[in-house]
């Protein structure tokens, strides 16, 4: 409580009279402990980090190895180790702390992750797109706590106690309430170390409204990132805050090895934002792309800590006490080293971290509650089922789920199914015995979307397919389709004319542009999610099962599940 009171005081008085800095002397040393895209991965995610074999700075003679990484209890240990190195520290996250989470967190509306982060001592978390997966009202409950049921499919406070909310502060500089014109959470927070103030501006990508369910965000708008940061930085400087850190849920892609101090080949939507930023910004802790990098871009220290709690970015600042300006800054991505698994071996240069006992006990309690759900076998498969798309855009698992959704809705007249690829979150690795568990199925479909069957004309179906390519979207979204639907496209043709209408076939026959068809989609798509706005005009909507329930029924009916044949979607380049 003392820590929370201190944080709140710094927020409340951020706009008041400046606190005079202490006398000049040695630079003030401050440590930032940063992470991003945790996605509720309280248990080890069965994932790795590629790192130099010797555990040293990368060089041409030191090959990379796969280091097992992640898990909330070991994550907490590494945070504690880093925090102990400097009492002047802040623990910060750049968004997607929750959402698209494994069952141990998602079944409880991500309350277990918020509680774990309270135990760890997080100070600030900028909102990311997945914070909005269940809508603005439910996100606000994550901050304030309580057991009000705001999500139809899941009950809050199922952990056996009242959910008290986040003790850390959400930041949302560019998420503006349409009614008030103000951010839904503070735009920034301030921490004061020995009289020196550091400002933390938090925000999500402007395109969040294109990648979450529009039904849950009707009350807000997402504004331009760079303009928002520059305006808030000016406010901070007016309050005597001359060290400014941006926690932004947007990122890039780099070809750098772990902790290489440059970002060779840096690309991505973070770049035009950085190009427009005020040079007074010191650190940009980025996110969203799940990439690891540490480098300097312009004058900014740019970082990203991959995803799923596999890395923590250890940032050191030296600040002039008289001016509050940064003199030196550096960062290292440190691995949350976990146990070996499968074919992944322990690495001698990377000792496995101990589990923090308090956080481990917290996770174990929820894991015990979820175990009967997660371990229940729902069917079997012949080989692993991947969500990786082939050259034309079809994935094995996406095809199976589209088939499952068609079968579940045939009784209400569905003729075929369309599925956005982003709803297929992870592959299903069914292991040597072929068993597919509910936990694996849920990891692949964690959003809890309802199936919806709607009427579309043939012309609308073609228009939806054309929306797989949109100028404003970060990447192409090739819709997964059920087994009885197929089409061809040509990316060398202009946007809006890439689908060859004569190749769109249903049950082997060409669709008729003037005819009507019953089509199954999910509730996210029905609201125009991922930019498929044509689907908003679907008529005669019938709401069906939760998507993961439809998949469970399909596996039960058709196991052992074979991998589907390719060819439903065809690119003329292939």
Protein Blocks (a to p, Z undefined) as FASTA:
>chain_A
ZZmmmmmmmmmmmmmccdddddddddddddddddehklopabaghiacdddfklpacdfk
lccddddeedjklmmmmmmmmmmmombbcdddeejkbgjiafklmmnoommmmmmmmmno
pabdcddfklmmnojklmmmmmngpjddfbfkbcehklopacebjfbdcddfklccfklo
pafbdfbdcddeehiacdddddddfklmmmccfklmmmbccddfklmmmmmmmmmmmnop
abdcdddddddddfbdehiabdehiacjklmmmmmpcfkbmbdcdehjopacdddehjbc
cddeheghlaccdddddddfklopafbdcddddddddddehjbccdfklccddddfklmm
mmmmmmmmmmmmmmpcfbdcedjadfbdcfkopafklmmmmmmmmmmmmmnopabdcddf
klmmbccdebjnopacfklmmmmmmnopacddddddfklmmmmmmmmpcfkbmbdcdddd
dfkbccdddfkbcehilbcfklpcgehiacdfkbccdddddfklmnopghiamlmmpghi
acdddfklmmmmmmmmmpccddddehkbccfkZZ
